[in-house]
């Protein structure tokens, strides 16, 4: 597992991407801008189960 802070949706707030291995889907959390995050559960970025070994 590895993680990286990115601005996935280009809104100026940093979002969190977590790369997982061992048949577990990746996680992506979008920053709501108020100190909370929402998990993104659909899309190619989070449905790539078991093949991520790192991120940057």
C-alpha positions in Angstrom: 0.0 0.0 0.0 1.2 3.5 -0.8 -0.6 6.9 -0.8 -0.2 10.3 -2.4 -1.8 13.7 -1.9 -3.0 15.1 -5.3 -5.5 17.6 -6.6 -7.5 15.0 -8.5 -10.4 17.2 -9.5 -8.5 20.4 -10.0 -10.4 22.4 -7.4 -7.4 23.7 -5.5 -7.9 21.2 -2.5 -5.6 18.2 -2.1 -7.3 14.8 -2.4 -6.0 11.5 -1.2 -5.2 8.5 -3.4 -4.3 5.1 -1.8 -2.8 2.4 -4.0 -3.6 -1.1 -2.7 -2.3 -4.6 -3.6 -3.5 -8.1 -3.0 -6.9 -8.0 -4.8 -8.1 -4.8 -3.0 -9.3 -1.9 -5.0 -7.5 1.4 -4.8 -9.0 4.2 -2.7 -9.6 7.8 -3.7 -10.9 10.4 -1.3 -11.9 13.9 -2.6 -11.4 16.8 -0.3 -14.7 18.6 0.4 -12.9 21.9 1.3 -14.3 21.9 4.8 -11.9 19.4 6.5 -13.9 16.3 5.4 -13.4 13.8 2.6 -15.7 11.8 0.4 -14.7 8.4 -0.9 -14.9 8.0 -4.7 -16.2 4.4 -5.3 -16.7 4.3 -9.1 -14.4 4.8 -12.0 -11.3 3.2 -13.5 -8.9 4.9 -10.9 -10.5 3.0 -8.0 -11.5 -0.3 -9.7 -8.0 -1.4 -10.5 -7.9 -4.2 -7.9 -4.6 -5.8 -6.9 -2.2 -4.3 -9.4 -1.0 -1.1 -7.7 2.3 -1.3 -5.9 3.0 2.4 -5.5 2.0 5.9 -6.6 3.5 9.3 -7.0 
